[in-house]
């Protein structure tokens, strides 16, 4: 791991110490790009205030800006930023009073949501559990390793693991879930599973939040392909 210059951690911490900036990053956790006006309205700040915050976040490399026509769209710079925000959410909940319910207040968000580009909540944890139970995923030192059997299983649903290995991104990442306090699957494999579920109609977004819903077809196919009994998980947890 590269050495971190003195003061760098404090500099990033100071960026997130401002509520509006932390809220903006949370709003971008669904992986979608938004304009400054949309972020200002959602974060409850004036447009000029949001623009100033976005400039600081962009300068720090936490967000990226894409220009399309007359509009400027903002999104998280990379999955690492999303992982940091999810981890900070866990820490924030841990520091609260004992027995406080952690995670989103919205029941749908707790059930199933996206964390940048991968599933989180009960759904994300259930997928990781199903893959581990089948021997497709092995947990090692707070990280995940995809087995040969797991690679074959994911190839069957249209995920090209060989192509994912060419990416610089970590293949499988152990990510402690904000609400469940158990690991869900992140990394390029976690993202690929999520993308494929949307493409096949096994899951769909519900409105403007990060919440997602598993469709009836998705419940059946997730059981057939990954061994996930989602209907039963949703009813009993």
PAMIVO-778373 format. One line per 5 residues: number of its first residue (from 1); for each residue x, y, z of N, C-alpha, C, O, CB. Coordinates in steps of 0.05 Angstrom, whole numbers, padded with zeros to 5 digits, always signed. Glycine has a CB too. Layout:
N
NUM> X/Y/Z/X/Y/Z/X/Y/Z/X/Y/Z/X/Y/Z  ...
END
This chain:
237
1> +00017/-00024/+00000/+00000/+00000/+00000/+00018/+00025/+00000/+00037/+00026/+00015/-00019/+00000/+00025  +00011/+00044/-00016/+00027/+00069/-00018/+00025/+00085/+00007/+00004/+00085/+00020/+00019/+00085/-00043  +00047/+00098/+00014/+00047/+00116/+00038/+00028/+00139/+00033/+00026/+00150/+00011/+00075/+00126/+00044  +00014/+00147/+00054/-00004/+00169/+00053/+00009/+00193/+00065/+00019/+00192/+00087/-00031/+00163/+00067  +00010/+00215/+00050/+00023/+00239/+00060/+00009/+00249/+00085/-00015/+00247/+00088/+00022/+00261/+00038
6> +00024/+00260/+00104/+00013/+00271/+00129/-00009/+00292/+00122/-00006/+00309/+00105/+00035/+00284/+00146  -00031/+00289/+00136/-00052/+00309/+00132/-00073/+00301/+00112/-00094/+00313/+00110/-00041/+00335/+00125  -00067/+00281/+00095/-00086/+00273/+00074/-00112/+00262/+00085/-00134/+00269/+00076/-00073/+00253/+00055  -00110/+00245/+00106/-00134/+00234/+00118/-00150/+00256/+00130/-00175/+00256/+00128/-00127/+00212/+00139  -00137/+00274/+00144/-00151/+00297/+00156/-00164/+00314/+00135/-00186/+00325/+00140/-00132/+00314/+00173
11> -00151/+00317/+00112/-00163/+00334/+00091/-00188/+00321/+00080/-00208/+00335/+00076/-00143/+00338/+00068  -00188/+00295/+00076/-00212/+00282/+00066/-00234/+00282/+00087/-00258/+00285/+00081/-00206/+00254/+00057  -00226/+00278/+00112/-00245/+00278/+00134/-00259/+00306/+00136/-00283/+00307/+00141/-00232/+00271/+00161  -00244/+00327/+00131/-00255/+00354/+00133/-00275/+00358/+00111/-00295/+00373/+00114/-00233/+00375/+00132  -00271/+00346/+00087/-00290/+00348/+00065/-00316/+00336/+00073/-00337/+00348/+00066/-00279/+00335/+00040
16> -00316/+00314/+00086/-00340/+00299/+00093/-00353/+00309/+00119/-00375/+00301/+00127/-00335/+00270/+00095  -00339/+00327/+00133/-00350/+00338/+00158/-00372/+00357/+00154/-00388/+00363/+00172/-00328/+00351/+00175  -00375/+00367/+00129/-00397/+00385/+00122/-00421/+00368/+00113/-00419/+00352/+00095/-00389/+00405/+00099  -00443/+00372/+00127/-00466/+00355/+00123/-00476/+00354/+00094/-00483/+00333/+00084/-00488/+00364/+00140  -00476/+00377/+00081/-00486/+00378/+00053/-00469/+00362/+00034/-00479/+00348/+00017/-00487/+00407/+00044
21> -00442/+00362/+00039/-00425/+00347/+00021/-00428/+00317/+00026/-00429/+00301/+00007/-00395/+00355/+00026  -00431/+00309/+00051/-00435/+00281/+00057/-00462/+00272/+00045/-00464/+00249/+00035/-00435/+00276/+00088  -00482/+00289/+00047/-00509/+00282/+00036/-00507/+00279/+00005/-00520/+00261/-00006/-00529/+00304/+00043  -00492/+00296/-00008/-00489/+00294/-00037/-00477/+00267/-00045/-00486/+00254/-00063/-00471/+00317/-00048  -00456/+00259/-00030/-00443/+00233/-00036/-00462/+00210/-00031/-00462/+00191/-00046/-00417/+00230/-00019
26> -00478/+00212/-00010/-00498/+00192/-00004/-00519/+00190/-00026/-00527/+00168/-00034/-00512/+00197/+00023  -00527/+00213/-00037/-00547/+00214/-00058/-00536/+00201/-00084/-00552/+00190/-00100/-00555/+00242/-00064  -00510/+00202/-00088/-00498/+00191/-00112/-00491/+00161/-00109/-00479/+00149/-00127/-00473/+00206/-00119  -00497/+00149/-00086/-00490/+00121/-00082/-00505/+00102/-00100/-00498/+00078/-00102/-00496/+00114/-00053  -00526/+00111/-00113/-00541/+00093/-00130/-00527/+00089/-00158/-00537/+00074/-00175/-00570/+00102/-00135
31> -00505/+00104/-00162/-00490/+00101/-00186/-00500/+00119/-00209/-00488/+00120/-00230/-00491/+00073/-00195  -00523/+00133/-00205/-00534/+00150/-00226/-00521/+00178/-00225/-00513/+00187/-00203/-00564/+00152/-00223  -00520/+00191/-00248/-00509/+00218/-00250/-00532/+00238/-00246/-00554/+00234/-00256/-00494/+00222/-00277  -00525/+00261/-00233/-00546/+00281/-00229/-00534/+00309/-00233/-00510/+00313/-00230/-00558/+00278/-00200  -00552/+00328/-00239/-00543/+00355/-00243/-00540/+00368/-00216/-00549/+00358/-00195/-00563/+00371/-00260
36> -00527/+00392/-00216/-00523/+00406/-00191/-00550/+00415/-00179/-00554/+00414/-00155/-00506/+00431/-00195  -00569/+00422/-00197/-00596/+00430/-00187/-00610/+00407/-00174/-00623/+00411/-00153/-00612/+00440/-00210  -00608/+00384/-00185/-00622/+00360/-00173/-00609/+00353/-00146/-00624/+00347/-00127/-00620/+00336/-00192  -00583/+00355/-00144/-00570/+00349/-00119/-00576/+00370/-00098/-00579/+00364/-00075/-00540/+00347/-00124  -00577/+00395/-00107/-00584/+00417/-00088/-00611/+00413/-00076/-00615/+00415/-00052/-00582/+00444/-00102
41> -00631/+00406/-00092/-00658/+00402/-00083/-00660/+00379/-00064/-00673/+00380/-00043/-00677/+00398/-00107  -00646/+00357/-00071/-00647/+00333/-00054/-00632/+00336/-00028/-00640/+00325/-00008/-00635/+00309/-00070  -00610/+00352/-00029/-00594/+00357/-00005/-00604/+00379/+00012/-00596/+00383/+00035/-00565/+00362/-00013  -00624/+00395/+00001/-00636/+00416/+00016/-00618/+00441/+00019/-00618/+00454/+00040/-00643/+00407/+00043  -00602/+00447/-00002/-00585/+00471/-00001/-00591/+00487/-00026/-00603/+00478/-00045/-00555/+00463/+00001
46> -00582/+00512/-00026/-00585/+00530/-00049/-00567/+00520/-00072/-00546/+00508/-00067/-00578/+00559/-00041  -00575/+00525/-00097/-00560/+00516/-00120/-00531/+00526/-00120/-00512/+00510/-00126/-00572/+00526/-00146  -00526/+00552/-00112/-00499/+00562/-00112/-00482/+00548/-00090/-00458/+00545/-00093/-00499/+00592/-00108  -00496/+00541/-00068/-00482/+00526/-00046/-00474/+00498/-00056/-00452/+00489/-00051/-00500/+00524/-00021  -00492/+00485/-00069/-00487/+00458/-00080/-00464/+00460/-00100/-00446/+00442/-00100/-00512/+00446/-00093
51> -00463/+00480/-00117/-00442/+00482/-00136/-00414/+00485/-00123/-00395/+00473/-00132/-00447/+00506/-00154  -00413/+00500/-00101/-00388/+00504/-00087/-00379/+00477/-00075/-00355/+00470/-00075/-00391/+00525/-00065  -00398/+00462/-00063/-00391/+00436/-00051/-00382/+00417/-00073/-00363/+00402/-00069/-00416/+00425/-00036  -00396/+00417/-00096/-00389/+00399/-00117/-00361/+00404/-00128/-00346/+00386/-00136/-00409/+00401/-00140  -00354/+00430/-00129/-00327/+00437/-00139/-00306/+00426/-00120/-00285/+00416/-00130/-00324/+00468/-00140
56> -00310/+00427/-00094/-00291/+00416/-00075/-00289/+00386/-00077/-00267/+00375/-00076/-00299/+00424/-00046  -00312/+00373/-00080/-00312/+00344/-00083/-00298/+00334/-00108/-00285/+00314/-00109/-00341/+00333/-00082  -00302/+00350/-00130/-00290/+00344/-00155/-00259/+00347/-00153/-00244/+00331/-00163/-00301/+00361/-00178  -00251/+00369/-00141/-00223/+00375/-00138/-00209/+00354/-00122/-00185/+00347/-00126/-00219/+00403/-00125  -00223/+00342/-00102/-00212/+00321/-00086/-00213/+00294/-00099/-00202/+00274/-00088/-00226/+00320/-00059
61> -00225/+00292/-00122/-00226/+00267/-00136/-00247/+00248/-00127/-00246/+00224/-00132/-00200/+00253/-00135  -00267/+00258/-00112/-00289/+00241/-00102/-00312/+00239/-00121/-00327/+00219/-00120/-00298/+00252/-00075  -00315/+00258/-00139/-00336/+00256/-00159/-00324/+00263/-00187/-00303/+00275/-00189/-00359/+00275/-00152  -00339/+00254/-00207/-00332/+00261/-00235/-00354/+00277/-00247/-00377/+00275/-00239/-00326/+00235/-00251  -00347/+00294/-00266/-00366/+00311/-00279/-00366/+00305/-00309/-00345/+00304/-00322/-00360/+00341/-00274
66> -00390/+00300/-00320/-00393/+00295/-00349/-00410/+00317/-00361/-00431/+00323/-00350/-00405/+00267/-00355  -00402/+00328/-00383/-00417/+00350/-00396/-00432/+00338/-00420/-00420/+00325/-00438/-00398/+00373/-00405  -00458/+00343/-00420/-00474/+00333/-00443/-00493/+00356/-00451/-00511/+00363/-00436/-00490/+00307/-00435  -00488/+00368/-00474/-00503/+00391/-00482/-00498/+00414/-00463/-00475/+00421/-00458/-00533/+00385/-00482  -00519/+00426/-00453/-00516/+00448/-00434/-00515/+00439/-00405/-00513/+00456/-00387/-00539/+00468/-00438
71> -00517/+00413/-00401/-00518/+00404/-00373/-00492/+00391/-00364/-00477/+00380/-00380/-00541/+00383/-00370  -00487/+00393/-00338/-00464/+00381/-00325/-00474/+00360/-00306/-00490/+00366/-00288/-00445/+00402/-00311  -00466/+00335/-00309/-00476/+00313/-00293/-00453/+00304/-00274/-00430/+00301/-00282/-00486/+00290/-00310  -00461/+00299/-00249/-00442/+00291/-00228/-00448/+00262/-00219/-00471/+00254/-00216/-00443/+00311/-00204  -00426/+00247/-00215/-00429/+00220/-00204/-00404/+00213/-00188/-00384/+00227/-00190/-00433/+00199/-00227
76> -00405/+00192/-00172/-00382/+00184/-00156/-00359/+00177/-00174/-00363/+00166/-00196/-00389/+00161/-00137  -00335/+00183/-00166/-00312/+00179/-00183/-00306/+00150/-00188/-00297/+00143/-00210/-00287/+00192/-00170  -00311/+00133/-00168/-00305/+00104/-00172/-00317/+00088/-00149/-00327/+00100/-00130/-00274/+00100/-00173  -00317/+00062/-00151/-00329/+00045/-00130/-00316/+00048/-00103/-00329/+00043/-00082/-00328/+00016/-00138  -00291/+00056/-00102/-00278/+00059/-00076/-00291/+00081/-00059/-00293/+00078/-00035/-00248/+00066/-00080
81> -00300/+00102/-00072/-00314/+00123/-00058/-00340/+00113/-00046/-00346/+00119/-00023/-00320/+00147/-00077  -00354/+00096/-00061/-00379/+00084/-00051/-00373/+00066/-00027/-00387/+00066/-00007/-00393/+00068/-00073  -00351/+00051/-00029/-00344/+00033/-00007/-00337/+00049/+00019/-00345/+00040/+00041/-00319/+00016/-00014  -00324/+00071/+00016/-00317/+00088/+00039/-00343/+00099/+00051/-00346/+00099/+00076/-00299/+00111/+00030  -00362/+00108/+00035/-00387/+00119/+00045/-00403/+00098/+00060/-00415/+00103/+00081/-00404/+00131/+00023
86> -00404/+00073/+00049/-00418/+00051/+00062/-00404/+00045/+00089/-00418/+00040/+00109/-00419/+00026/+00044  -00378/+00044/+00089/-00363/+00038/+00114/-00368/+00060/+00135/-00371/+00054/+00159/-00333/+00036/+00109  -00368/+00085/+00127/-00374/+00107/+00145/-00402/+00106/+00156/-00407/+00113/+00179/-00369/+00134/+00131  -00421/+00096/+00140/-00448/+00093/+00150/-00449/+00072/+00172/-00464/+00075/+00191/-00467/+00085/+00127  -00433/+00051/+00169/-00432/+00030/+00189/-00421/+00042/+00215/-00431/+00037/+00237/-00415/+00006/+00180
91> -00399/+00057/+00213/-00386/+00069/+00236/-00405/+00089/+00250/-00406/+00090/+00274/-00360/+00083/+00229  -00419/+00105/+00234/-00437/+00124/+00245/-00459/+00111/+00261/-00467/+00120/+00283/-00450/+00142/+00223  -00469/+00088/+00251/-00490/+00074/+00265/-00479/+00061/+00290/-00492/+00059/+00311/-00502/+00053/+00247  -00454/+00051/+00289/-00441/+00038/+00312/-00437/+00058/+00335/-00437/+00050/+00359/-00415/+00025/+00304  -00432/+00083/+00329/-00427/+00103/+00350/-00452/+00113/+00363/-00450/+00129/+00382/-00410/+00125/+00338
96> -00475/+00106/+00352/-00500/+00115/+00364/-00506/+00099/+00389/-00491/+00081/+00397/-00523/+00113/+00343  -00529/+00106/+00402/-00536/+00093/+00427/-00541/+00063/+00422/-00548/+00055/+00400/-00561/+00106/+00440  -00536/+00046/+00443/-00540/+00017/+00440/-00568/+00010/+00431/-00587/+00023/+00437/-00534/+00004/+00466  -00569/-00012/+00414/-00594/-00023/+00405/-00608/-00005/+00385/-00631/-00010/+00378/-00612/-00029/+00428  -00595/+00015/+00376/-00608/+00032/+00355/-00609/+00017/+00329/-00589/+00004/+00321/-00592/+00059/+00352
101> -00631/+00018/+00315/-00633/+00005/+00289/-00615/+00019/+00269/-00616/+00044/+00266/-00663/+00005/+00279  -00599/+00004/+00256/-00580/+00016/+00237/-00590/+00014/+00209/-00608/-00001/+00203/-00553/+00002/+00239  -00578/+00031/+00191/-00586/+00030/+00163/-00608/+00050/+00157/-00616/+00066/+00174/-00594/+00003/+00156  -00618/+00048/+00132/-00638/+00067/+00123/-00664/+00063/+00139/-00671/+00041/+00147/-00644/+00063/+00093  -00679/+00084/+00142/-00705/+00083/+00155/-00726/+00070/+00137/-00745/+00057/+00146/-00715/+00110/+00164
106> -00723/+00075/+00111/-00742/+00064/+00091/-00740/+00033/+00090/-00718/+00022/+00086/-00736/+00076/+00064  -00763/+00020/+00094/-00763/-00009/+00095/-00753/-00021/+00068/-00739/-00041/+00068/-00791/-00020/+00101  -00761/-00009/+00046/-00753/-00019/+00020/-00723/-00017/+00017/-00710/-00035/+00005/-00767/-00004/-00002  -00711/+00004/+00027/-00682/+00008/+00025/-00667/-00013/+00041/-00646/-00023/+00034/-00674/+00036/+00034  -00679/-00021/+00064/-00666/-00041/+00081/-00668/-00068/+00068/-00651/-00085/+00070/-00679/-00041/+00109
111> -00691/-00073/+00054/-00695/-00098/+00041/-00676/-00103/+00018/-00662/-00123/+00016/-00724/-00100/+00031  -00675/-00084/-00001/-00658/-00087/-00024/-00652/-00059/-00036/-00671/-00044/-00041/-00672/-00105/-00046  -00627/-00054/-00040/-00619/-00028/-00051/-00593/-00031/-00067/-00580/-00053/-00066/-00616/-00006/-00029  -00585/-00011/-00081/-00559/-00011/-00094/-00539/+00006/-00077/-00547/+00026/-00065/-00560/+00000/-00123  -00515/-00003/-00076/-00493/+00012/-00064/-00474/+00018/-00087/-00456/+00002/-00093/-00478/-00004/-00040
116> -00478/+00041/-00100/-00464/+00048/-00124/-00472/+00030/-00147/-00492/+00035/-00160/-00433/+00048/-00120  -00457/+00008/-00151/-00464/-00009/-00174/-00469/-00038/-00166/-00469/-00056/-00184/-00443/-00008/-00195  -00472/-00044/-00140/-00477/-00071/-00132/-00500/-00072/-00111/-00506/-00052/-00099/-00452/-00084/-00120  -00512/-00096/-00107/-00534/-00099/-00089/-00525/-00097/-00060/-00503/-00107/-00053/-00549/-00125/-00094  -00542/-00085/-00044/-00537/-00084/-00015/-00563/-00089/+00000/-00583/-00096/-00013/-00525/-00056/-00007
121> -00563/-00087/+00026/-00586/-00093/+00042/-00589/-00123/+00044/-00570/-00138/+00039/-00611/-00081/+00029  -00613/-00132/+00051/-00618/-00161/+00055/-00612/-00176/+00029/-00602/-00199/+00030/-00647/-00166/+00064  -00619/-00164/+00006/-00614/-00178/-00019/-00585/-00182/-00024/-00577/-00204/-00031/-00626/-00161/-00042  -00569/-00162/-00021/-00540/-00164/-00025/-00527/-00185/-00007/-00511/-00201/-00016/-00526/-00138/-00021  -00535/-00185/+00018/-00525/-00205/+00037/-00534/-00233/+00030/-00519/-00252/+00032/-00533/-00198/+00066
126> -00559/-00235/+00022/-00570/-00262/+00015/-00556/-00274/-00009/-00552/-00298/-00010/-00600/-00259/+00010  -00549/-00257/-00029/-00535/-00267/-00052/-00507/-00278/-00044/-00499/-00299/-00052/-00532/-00245/-00073  -00494/-00263/-00027/-00467/-00271/-00017/-00470/-00297/-00002/-00453/-00315/-00004/-00454/-00249/+00000  -00490/-00299/+00015/-00495/-00323/+00031/-00500/-00348/+00014/-00489/-00369/+00018/-00518/-00319/+00051  -00517/-00344/-00007/-00524/-00366/-00025/-00499/-00376/-00040/-00495/-00400/-00043/-00545/-00357/-00045
131> -00482/-00358/-00049/-00458/-00365/-00064/-00438/-00379/-00045/-00425/-00398/-00054/-00445/-00341/-00076  -00437/-00371/-00020/-00418/-00383/-00001/-00428/-00411/+00006/-00413/-00430/+00008/-00416/-00366/+00024  -00455/-00414/+00010/-00466/-00440/+00017/-00461/-00461/-00004/-00458/-00484/+00002/-00496/-00437/+00023  -00462/-00452/-00029/-00458/-00470/-00052/-00428/-00475/-00058/-00422/-00491/-00076/-00471/-00459/-00076  -00411/-00462/-00044/-00382/-00465/-00049/-00372/-00449/-00073/-00350/-00454/-00083/-00376/-00494/-00053
136> -00388/-00430/-00082/-00381/-00413/-00105/-00364/-00390/-00096/-00349/-00378/-00112/-00405/-00404/-00119  -00366/-00383/-00071/-00352/-00360/-00060/-00340/-00368/-00034/-00354/-00380/-00017/-00371/-00335/-00057  -00315/-00362/-00029/-00302/-00369/-00004/-00293/-00343/+00010/-00281/-00326/-00002/-00278/-00388/-00009  -00299/-00342/+00036/-00291/-00318/+00052/-00264/-00324/+00064/-00260/-00343/+00078/-00312/-00312/+00074  -00245/-00306/+00058/-00217/-00308/+00068/-00207/-00282/+00079/-00204/-00263/+00064/-00199/-00319/+00046
141> -00202/-00281/+00104/-00190/-00256/+00117/-00206/-00232/+00109/-00196/-00212/+00099/-00161/-00253/+00108  -00232/-00233/+00114/-00250/-00210/+00108/-00249/-00202/+00079/-00248/-00178/+00072/-00244/-00187/+00126  -00248/-00222/+00062/-00249/-00217/+00033/-00262/-00241/+00020/-00265/-00262/+00033/-00221/-00211/+00021  -00270/-00240/-00005/-00282/-00262/-00019/-00264/-00271/-00042/-00250/-00255/-00054/-00310/-00253/-00030  -00266/-00297/-00047/-00252/-00309/-00070/-00272/-00325/-00086/-00286/-00342/-00075/-00228/-00326/-00061
146> -00273/-00321/-00112/-00291/-00336/-00129/-00278/-00362/-00137/-00255/-00363/-00146/-00298/-00319/-00155  -00293/-00384/-00133/-00282/-00410/-00140/-00287/-00417/-00169/-00302/-00402/-00183/-00294/-00432/-00122  -00275/-00439/-00179/-00280/-00448/-00206/-00310/-00454/-00211/-00321/-00448/-00232/-00264/-00472/-00213  -00323/-00466/-00191/-00351/-00472/-00193/-00367/-00447/-00195/-00387/-00445/-00210/-00360/-00489/-00169  -00359/-00426/-00179/-00374/-00401/-00180/-00370/-00387/-00207/-00389/-00375/-00217/-00364/-00383/-00158
151> -00346/-00389/-00218/-00341/-00376/-00244/-00359/-00390/-00265/-00370/-00376/-00282/-00312/-00379/-00252  -00361/-00416/-00264/-00378/-00430/-00284/-00407/-00423/-00280/-00422/-00419/-00300/-00375/-00461/-00281  -00416/-00420/-00256/-00444/-00413/-00250/-00451/-00385/-00261/-00472/-00381/-00273/-00450/-00415/-00220  -00433/-00366/-00257/-00438/-00339/-00266/-00436/-00337/-00296/-00450/-00321/-00309/-00419/-00320/-00252  -00419/-00353/-00308/-00416/-00353/-00337/-00443/-00362/-00350/-00450/-00353/-00371/-00394/-00372/-00346
156> -00457/-00380/-00336/-00482/-00390/-00346/-00504/-00369/-00348/-00524/-00372/-00362/-00492/-00413/-00329  -00501/-00348/-00332/-00521/-00326/-00333/-00511/-00302/-00349/-00522/-00280/-00348/-00529/-00318/-00305  -00490/-00307/-00364/-00480/-00286/-00383/-00459/-00267/-00372/-00456/-00245/-00383/-00503/-00270/-00391  -00445/-00275/-00350/-00424/-00258/-00339/-00397/-00268/-00348/-00390/-00292/-00343/-00426/-00257/-00308  -00382/-00252/-00361/-00356/-00259/-00372/-00334/-00254/-00351/-00324/-00231/-00349/-00349/-00244/-00398
161> -00327/-00274/-00335/-00307/-00270/-00314/-00280/-00264/-00325/-00265/-00249/-00313/-00306/-00295/-00296  -00273/-00276/-00348/-00247/-00271/-00360/-00244/-00241/-00367/-00222/-00230/-00363/-00244/-00287/-00386  -00265/-00229/-00377/-00264/-00200/-00383/-00261/-00184/-00358/-00247/-00164/-00357/-00289/-00192/-00398  -00275/-00192/-00336/-00273/-00178/-00311/-00245/-00179/-00299/-00236/-00160/-00287/-00293/-00189/-00291  -00231/-00201/-00304/-00204/-00204/-00294/-00184/-00185/-00308/-00163/-00179/-00297/-00194/-00233/-00298
166> -00192/-00175/-00331/-00174/-00156/-00345/-00176/-00128/-00334/-00159/-00111/-00339/-00181/-00156/-00375  -00197/-00124/-00318/-00201/-00097/-00306/-00183/-00094/-00282/-00175/-00113/-00269/-00231/-00093/-00298  -00175/-00069/-00276/-00158/-00064/-00253/-00174/-00066/-00227/-00162/-00067/-00206/-00145/-00036/-00256  -00200/-00066/-00229/-00216/-00067/-00205/-00214/-00094/-00191/-00211/-00115/-00205/-00246/-00061/-00212  -00217/-00095/-00165/-00217/-00120/-00150/-00240/-00137/-00159/-00262/-00127/-00163/-00219/-00114/-00119
171> -00235/-00163/-00164/-00255/-00181/-00174/-00278/-00185/-00154/-00302/-00181/-00161/-00243/-00208/-00181  -00271/-00193/-00130/-00291/-00197/-00109/-00283/-00181/-00084/-00260/-00183/-00075/-00295/-00227/-00102  -00301/-00165/-00073/-00294/-00150/-00050/-00314/-00156/-00028/-00338/-00156/-00032/-00293/-00120/-00056  -00304/-00160/-00004/-00320/-00164/+00021/-00328/-00136/+00030/-00311/-00119/+00036/-00305/-00179/+00043  -00354/-00130/+00032/-00363/-00104/+00040/-00384/-00106/+00062/-00405/-00118/+00058/-00375/-00088/+00015
176> -00378/-00095/+00085/-00396/-00097/+00108/-00420/-00080/+00103/-00418/-00056/+00098/-00382/-00088/+00134  -00444/-00093/+00103/-00469/-00079/+00097/-00477/-00060/+00119/-00476/-00067/+00142/-00491/-00099/+00091  -00485/-00036/+00111/-00493/-00015/+00129/-00516/-00024/+00148/-00514/-00020/+00172/-00502/+00010/+00114  -00537/-00035/+00137/-00560/-00042/+00153/-00559/-00071/+00164/-00568/-00075/+00187/-00585/-00039/+00136  -00548/-00090/+00149/-00548/-00117/+00158/-00525/-00124/+00176/-00526/-00144/+00191/-00548/-00135/+00134
181> -00503/-00108/+00175/-00479/-00113/+00190/-00467/-00140/+00185/-00453/-00152/+00202/-00485/-00110/+00220  -00471/-00150/+00161/-00459/-00174/+00151/-00449/-00168/+00123/-00459/-00149/+00110/-00479/-00198/+00151  -00430/-00183/+00112/-00419/-00176/+00086/-00436/-00181/+00062/-00450/-00202/+00061/-00393/-00190/+00083  -00436/-00162/+00043/-00448/-00167/+00017/-00425/-00167/-00003/-00402/-00160/+00003/-00470/-00146/+00010  -00431/-00175/-00028/-00410/-00178/-00048/-00407/-00153/-00065/-00426/-00144/-00078/-00416/-00202/-00066
186> -00384/-00141/-00064/-00378/-00117/-00081/-00356/-00125/-00101/-00353/-00149/-00106/-00368/-00093/-00063  -00342/-00106/-00112/-00322/-00112/-00133/-00335/-00116/-00160/-00359/-00112/-00163/-00306/-00137/-00125  -00319/-00123/-00180/-00330/-00125/-00207/-00350/-00148/-00210/-00369/-00146/-00226/-00307/-00129/-00227  -00347/-00169/-00194/-00367/-00191/-00195/-00393/-00182/-00184/-00415/-00188/-00195/-00356/-00216/-00180  -00393/-00169/-00161/-00417/-00159/-00149/-00432/-00140/-00168/-00456/-00141/-00170/-00412/-00145/-00122
191> -00416/-00122/-00181/-00428/-00104/-00200/-00440/-00118/-00224/-00461/-00111/-00234/-00407/-00083/-00209  -00426/-00139/-00234/-00435/-00154/-00257/-00461/-00169/-00251/-00479/-00170/-00268/-00414/-00173/-00266  -00463/-00180/-00227/-00488/-00194/-00220/-00511/-00174/-00219/-00533/-00181/-00229/-00485/-00208/-00192  -00507/-00151/-00208/-00528/-00131/-00206/-00536/-00121/-00234/-00560/-00120/-00240/-00518/-00107/-00190  -00517/-00115/-00251/-00523/-00106/-00278/-00539/-00128/-00293/-00558/-00122/-00307/-00497/-00100/-00293
196> -00530/-00153/-00290/-00544/-00175/-00304/-00572/-00179/-00294/-00590/-00184/-00310/-00528/-00201/-00301  -00577/-00176/-00268/-00604/-00178/-00257/-00623/-00157/-00269/-00646/-00162/-00274/-00603/-00176/-00227  -00612/-00133/-00272/-00629/-00111/-00284/-00634/-00117/-00314/-00656/-00113/-00323/-00614/-00084/-00281  -00614/-00126/-00328/-00616/-00132/-00356/-00637/-00154/-00361/-00652/-00153/-00381/-00589/-00140/-00368  -00637/-00174/-00344/-00655/-00197/-00348/-00682/-00193/-00336/-00700/-00210/-00339/-00642/-00222/-00335
201> -00686/-00170/-00323/-00712/-00165/-00311/-00717/-00180/-00285/-00740/-00183/-00276/-00734/-00172/-00330  -00696/-00189/-00273/-00698/-00203/-00247/-00701/-00183/-00224/-00712/-00190/-00203/-00674/-00221/-00242  -00693/-00159/-00228/-00695/-00138/-00208/-00700/-00111/-00223/-00693/-00108/-00246/-00670/-00136/-00190  -00713/-00093/-00209/-00718/-00067/-00221/-00717/-00045/-00199/-00723/-00050/-00176/-00746/-00067/-00234  -00711/-00021/-00208/-00710/+00001/-00189/-00738/+00010/-00182/-00757/+00007/-00198/-00694/+00025/-00201
206> -00741/+00021/-00159/-00768/+00030/-00150/-00767/+00060/-00144/-00761/+00068/-00122/-00778/+00015/-00125  -00773/+00077/-00164/-00773/+00105/-00161/-00746/+00118/-00162/-00728/+00108/-00176/-00786/+00112/-00135  -00743/+00140/-00147/-00718/+00156/-00148/-00698/+00149/-00127/-00676/+00160/-00126/-00725/+00185/-00147  -00704/+00130/-00109/-00685/+00123/-00088/-00667/+00100/-00098/-00669/+00092/-00121/-00700/+00115/-00062  -00651/+00090/-00080/-00633/+00068/-00086/-00647/+00041/-00083/-00636/+00020/-00088/-00608/+00068/-00069
211> -00672/+00041/-00074/-00687/+00017/-00069/-00692/+00001/-00095/-00696/+00013/-00116/-00713/+00022/-00055  -00691/-00025/-00093/-00697/-00042/-00116/-00717/-00064/-00107/-00720/-00069/-00083/-00671/-00055/-00128  -00729/-00076/-00127/-00748/-00097/-00121/-00742/-00122/-00138/-00736/-00119/-00162/-00777/-00088/-00127  -00742/-00145/-00126/-00738/-00170/-00141/-00765/-00178/-00153/-00785/-00179/-00139/-00727/-00193/-00122  -00766/-00182/-00179/-00790/-00189/-00193/-00797/-00219/-00188/-00781/-00234/-00178/-00788/-00183/-00223
216> -00822/-00226/-00196/-00830/-00254/-00193/-00812/-00272/-00209/-00804/-00294/-00200/-00859/-00258/-00202  -00805/-00263/-00234/-00786/-00279/-00250/-00759/-00280/-00237/-00746/-00301/-00237/-00783/-00266/-00278  -00751/-00258/-00225/-00725/-00257/-00211/-00724/-00276/-00188/-00703/-00290/-00184/-00720/-00229/-00201  -00745/-00278/-00172/-00746/-00297/-00150/-00741/-00326/-00159/-00726/-00341/-00147/-00773/-00295/-00135  -00754/-00333/-00181/-00752/-00360/-00192/-00724/-00365/-00203/-00712/-00385/-00197/-00773/-00365/-00213
221> -00714/-00346/-00219/-00689/-00350/-00233/-00665/-00347/-00213/-00645/-00361/-00217/-00686/-00330/-00255  -00667/-00330/-00193/-00646/-00328/-00174/-00643/-00354/-00158/-00621/-00362/-00150/-00650/-00305/-00155  -00665/-00368/-00153/-00664/-00394/-00140/-00652/-00415/-00158/-00636/-00431/-00150/-00692/-00402/-00131  -00661/-00415/-00183/-00651/-00435/-00202/-00622/-00432/-00209/-00608/-00452/-00213/-00668/-00433/-00228  -00612/-00407/-00210/-00584/-00403/-00218/-00565/-00399/-00195/-00542/-00410/-00196/-00583/-00379/-00236
226> -00573/-00385/-00174/-00555/-00380/-00152/-00562/-00394/-00126/-00547/-00392/-00107/-00554/-00350/-00147  -00585/-00407/-00126/-00594/-00421/-00102/-00606/-00402/-00081/-00608/-00409/-00057/-00571/-00435/-00090  -00613/-00378/-00089/-00624/-00358/-00071/-00654/-00360/-00068/-00669/-00357/-00088/-00616/-00329/-00080  -00664/-00366/-00044/-00693/-00367/-00039/-00702/-00340/-00029/-00707/-00336/-00005/-00700/-00390/-00018  -00704/-00320/-00048/-00708/-00293/-00039/-00735/-00289/-00026/-00737/-00274/-00006/-00706/-00275/-00062
231> -00757/-00300/-00037/-00783/-00297/-00025/-00783/-00305/+00005/-00795/-00292/+00022/-00804/-00313/-00040  -00770/-00328/+00010/-00769/-00338/+00038/-00751/-00320/+00055/-00757/-00315/+00078/-00758/-00366/+00038  -00729/-00310/+00044/-00711/-00292/+00059/-00726/-00267/+00066/-00724/-00257/+00089/-00686/-00286/+00042  -00741/-00255/+00047/-00755/-00230/+00051/-00776/-00233/+00073/-00781/-00214/+00088/-00767/-00220/+00025  -00789/-00256/+00074/-00811/-00260/+00093/-00801/-00266/+00121/-00815/-00260/+00141/-00828/-00282/+00084
236> -00777/-00278/+00124/-00768/-00287/+00150/-00747/-00270/+00163/-00740/-00275/+00186/-00758/-00314/+00148  -00737/-00249/+00149/-00716/-00233/+00161/-00726/-00205/+00167/-00711/-00188/+00177/-00691/-00231/+00143
END
